Amino acid sequence: MKKILFVQSLLIISILVFVTSCNVAEKTESKSAVDSSRMDANSDEVNVVEGDLIVRDYVPKNLNKEAGFLQLTPKHRTLLEPGEIDFSFNTLKFPFVDGHSVRLSIENGTKKFIFDATKKVTLPKGVFLCAAYLCDGNGVSVKNENSFQLTQLNIGIDEQKEIDLSQPMLFLNLPRPVEGSTILIDFMLFNVDLGKNADKVRVSIDNKTELYLKEWKSLKVAGLKPGKHTVFVELINNQGEIYDGIYANDVQEFVVQK
């Protein structure tokens, strides 16, 4: 009888140890999943949670795949006078309605939305790379091979050396906030093919949350606290090395209101 009770006791203890071990393993796994906010370059995940910060993919309802764009003026490498520069555009299947616009990302940091086909932009003397691209009503860039144009602006300088327009480039495009502390992080890519075994874009938010994107997409970031924040993007090649071109990274600050 004592032997039977002893065996039963051992069984009960074994069961308790097994259940406890399972619970500990389950809790450890859950904690690891939540804390895994820094994503390695081979991860297929994009969504991330860190504290109150939540990052998700953002896909516009209308991708405007057939939209086309042509910058009429200024022409590439034309000598211009400093001051007001006339920009004019033609678009295909992308009328300037419902907030549709053209954004200019110019090397010296001048970035403007343009809501009609002709606009003046004031620029100082210098040689600039200008990336002009279509944006939808939410300020998100239209992502197709015909939705943008690159030009070199020679303002007050008759620069004979041509900027290499075939080099890998990306420009941050931060649209207006979606709601409260939620913003959209968007960027334009040029001469880059993203993929699992190809180039990637590394996105850093406040030097904390870090993501590797293997496809050209926008991100919706929620849970940002009031105050100043920073977004930094850079191109990474298929060997995991950072591109060293001057247009291969971009940084922008923004403020979340209380």
Stockholm file with secondary structure:
# STOCKHOLM 1.0

chainA/1-258         MKKILFVQSLLIISILVFVTSCNVAEKTESKSAVDSSRMDANSDEVNVVEGDLIVRDYVPKNLNKEAGFLQLTPKHRTLLEPGEIDFSFNTLKFPFVDGHSVRLSIENGTKKFIFDATKKVTLPKGVFLCAAYLCDGNGVSVKNENSFQLTQLNIGIDEQKEIDLSQPMLFLNLPRPVEGSTILIDFMLFNVDLGKNADKVRVSIDNKTELYLKEWKSLKVAGLKPGKHTVFVELINNQGEIYDGIYANDVQEFVVQK
#=GR chainA/1-258 SS CHHHHHHHHHHHHHHHHHHHHHHHHHHHHHHHHHHCCSCCTTCCCCCEEETTEEEEEECCSCCCTTCEEEEEESCTTCEECSEEEEEEEEEESCCSCTTCEEEEEETTSCEEEECSSEEEEEECSEEEEEEEEEECTTSCBCCSTTSEEEEEEEESSCCCSCCCTTSCEEEEECCCCSBTTBEEEEEEEESCCBCTTSBEEEEEETTTEEEEESSCCEEEEECCCSEEEEEEEEEECTTSCBCCSTTSEEEEEEEECC
#=GC SS_cons         CHHHHHHHHHHHHHHHHHHHHHHHHHHHHHHHHHHCCSCCTTCCCCCEEETTEEEEEECCSCCCTTCEEEEEESCTTCEECSEEEEEEEEEESCCSCTTCEEEEEETTSCEEEECSSEEEEEECSEEEEEEEEEECTTSCBCCSTTSEEEEEEEESSCCCSCCCTTSCEEEEECCCCSBTTBEEEEEEEESCCBCTTSBEEEEEETTTEEEEESSCCEEEEECCCSEEEEEEEEEECTTSCBCCSTTSEEEEEEEECC
//
